[in-house]
């Protein structure tokens, strides 16, 4: 795959069937023993789906666009949608709201280096940091994080949907659940990453950036007393002149978010490579 595309090139870790990357990759590696290799082609419909002609590409007169646009720029339209600039001429600007991988077949070369039954060495952590798209991508980029998934936690309603959670009536907050290798990344580092993403929003109640409501409250939800102690210590270092509003509570029932929301920003073309430094754009 080209360097601009969204997959890691090199050694990566995943838990088979637990999300991350494409389902076709999970199904491929289940057939392989350690040391075995396979090259396979993935049809577009089994990857990022077909390109929707209603979403582009579309040519617009150059005078209607802002000056200085170049191929690869991402622009936001008046209706809130985002699109990529795919061609610029003196007369026209071509834009496309399809994801950069939409309609493309993939060819993968995969070698299984190691298999660990039941992912026994991994630990689980739950966080909330506002809209779950952006915070998930931040954790995807962190070395040592093996699995991420978005979902809903700390609420009362059974099997909530995205629309129900967004109504603010279920008690849930949008969250991200990660599985991580403690030999590579510490739980303390993951807590620090949450606060880095929150910035000054950590001092706001039920709000991250412009997203307001109990469904956007931020928190750390510990799975054991060791995690609780680390979370409380990390939070104590954030206090300045006002109280940090990030809640620390025991992890509760977790509900996976809809498939549409999983790795949403990665699907939209933003890099999920480890230690990627590009600015995370939460609108896709």
TIMAR-788928 format. One line per 8 residues: their letters; for each residue x, y, z of C-alpha. Coordinates in steps of 0.1 Angstrom, whole numbers. Layout:
N
a	X:Y:Z | ...
# end
This chain:
284
xxxxxxxx	0:0:0 | 11:36:-6 | 26:55:23 | -4:79:22 | -29:51:29 | -41:42:63 | -26:9:72 | 5:4:92
xxxxxxxx	34:-10:72 | 56:-31:93 | 50:-51:125 | 15:-47:141 | -5:-64:168 | -42:-73:169 | -66:-95:187 | -84:-116:162
xxxxxxxx	-120:-108:161 | -117:-78:184 | -117:-50:159 | -90:-28:144 | -79:-29:108 | -103:-47:85 | -123:-78:92 | -107:-94:61
xxxxxxxx	-73:-92:78 | -86:-110:109 | -100:-138:88 | -68:-141:68 | -45:-145:98 | -67:-172:115 | -56:-195:87 | -19:-190:93
xxxxxxxx	6:-205:117 | 35:-186:131 | 61:-180:103 | 36:-185:75 | 29:-158:49 | 0:-150:26 | -7:-125:-1 | -43:-118:-8
xxxxxxxx	-65:-93:-26 | -95:-77:-9 | -124:-65:-30 | -135:-29:-24 | -168:-40:-10 | -150:-61:17 | -126:-32:24 | -139:4:26
xxxxxxxx	-169:-1:4 | -177:13:-31 | -173:49:-41 | -206:67:-40 | -211:89:-72 | -234:112:-52 | -204:121:-30 | -181:129:-58
xxxxxxxx	-159:136:-76 | -175:169:-85 | -160:199:-104 | -167:234:-91 | -156:267:-107 | -122:277:-93 | -135:312:-83 | -159:295:-59
xxxxxxxx	-131:280:-38 | -107:297:-14 | -74:307:-29 | -44:285:-26 | -61:251:-26 | -38:222:-36 | -44:185:-43 | -48:167:-10
xxxxxxxx	-63:196:10 | -94:188:31 | -121:214:30 | -154:217:49 | -185:225:30 | -213:248:42 | -234:218:51 | -207:205:75
xxxxxxxx	-195:177:52 | -158:174:45 | -142:165:12 | -107:162:-4 | -94:182:-32 | -84:158:-59 | -75:181:-88 | -69:218:-94
xxxxxxxx	-69:236:-127 | -71:273:-135 | -108:268:-143 | -120:241:-119 | -114:225:-85 | -124:188:-82 | -136:177:-48 | -146:143:-35
xxxxxxxx	-164:135:-2 | -158:97:-5 | -132:83:18 | -97:80:1 | -100:42:1 | -136:40:-11 | -139:19:-43 | -103:6:-40
xxxxxxxx	-92:-30:-39 | -63:-38:-15 | -35:-62:-19 | -19:-73:14 | 12:-93:22 | 9:-108:57 | 33:-128:78 | 22:-141:112
xxxxxxxx	52:-136:136 | 37:-148:168 | 4:-161:183 | -6:-156:219 | -36:-177:230 | -64:-156:245 | -42:-124:244 | -33:-133:280
xxxxxxxx	-7:-105:284 | -30:-77:275 | -50:-54:299 | -82:-35:294 | -88:2:300 | -120:24:296 | -119:61:290 | -143:89:280
xxxxxxxx	-131:121:263 | -160:137:245 | -168:126:209 | -154:91:207 | -141:94:172 | -111:116:180 | -101:100:213 | -102:66:197
xxxxxxxx	-77:77:170 | -54:91:196 | -53:58:214 | -49:39:181 | -17:59:175 | -2:50:209 | 25:23:208 | 14:-6:229
xxxxxxxx	-23:-2:223 | -34:-33:204 | -72:-29:202 | -96:0:204 | -133:2:201 | -158:29:208 | -190:25:227 | -212:35:256
xxxxxxxx	-206:32:294 | -218:44:328 | -255:44:318 | -286:26:329 | -304:16:297 | -297:-18:282 | -283:-20:247 | -284:18:240
xxxxxxxx	-281:31:205 | -261:61:194 | -292:82:189 | -305:73:224 | -271:81:240 | -270:114:221 | -304:123:235 | -287:125:270
xxxxxxxx	-315:104:285 | -297:70:290 | -270:81:315 | -242:68:292 | -212:87:280 | -194:81:247 | -163:61:255 | -133:42:241
xxxxxxxx	-122:8:254 | -86:-2:247 | -66:-34:251 | -29:-26:257 | 4:-44:263 | 17:-32:297 | 52:-42:287 | 51:-15:260
xxxxxxxx	28:12:274 | 18:19:310 | -17:26:322 | -3:59:336 | 7:69:301 | -28:61:288 | -43:83:315 | -19:111:306
xxxxxxxx	-29:108:269 | -65:113:279 | -57:145:297 | -35:157:268 | -65:153:245 | -89:170:269 | -67:201:274 | -86:228:292
xxxxxxxx	-118:208:287 | -108:188:318 | -120:217:339 | -155:217:322 | -184:197:335 | -202:176:309 | -184:193:280 | -154:187:257
xxxxxxxx	-148:215:233 | -181:224:217 | -198:191:226 | -220:196:256 | -242:172:276 | -238:143:300 | -231:120:270 | -199:140:265
xxxxxxxx	-186:139:301 | -151:128:305 | -138:101:327 | -115:72:336 | -132:40:345 | -109:16:363 | -110:-22:362 | -91:-28:394
xxxxxxxx	-77:-10:424 | -43:-6:408 | -58:13:379 | -78:34:404 | -47:45:423 | -29:54:390 | -59:73:377 | -63:93:409
xxxxxxxx	-26:101:410 | -25:112:374 | -56:134:379 | -41:150:410 | -12:163:389 | -36:181:365 | -51:204:392 | -43:241:388
xxxxxxxx	-65:269:399 | -98:251:395 | -112:216:400 | -107:189:373 | -141:176:363 | -129:143:349 | -147:116:368 | -130:85:381
xxxxxxxx	-154:56:387 | -154:18:385 | -158:4:350 | -194:-6:344 | -213:-25:317 | -198:-17:283 | -218:-16:251 | -200:-16:218
xxxxxxxx	-209:13:194 | -224:6:160 | -200:-6:133 | -203:27:115 | -185:45:144 | -157:20:149 | -123:34:137 | -144:62:121
xxxxxxxx	-116:87:115 | -92:60:102 | -118:49:77 | -121:85:66 | -84:86:57 | -67:99:88 | -36:80:98 | -38:55:126
xxxxxxxx	-1:46:124 | 18:44:157 | 32:78:167 | 15:95:137 | 18:133:143 | -9:147:120 | -36:168:137 | -67:147:145
xxxx	-97:162:128 | -128:150:147 | -152:158:118 | -139:130:96
# end
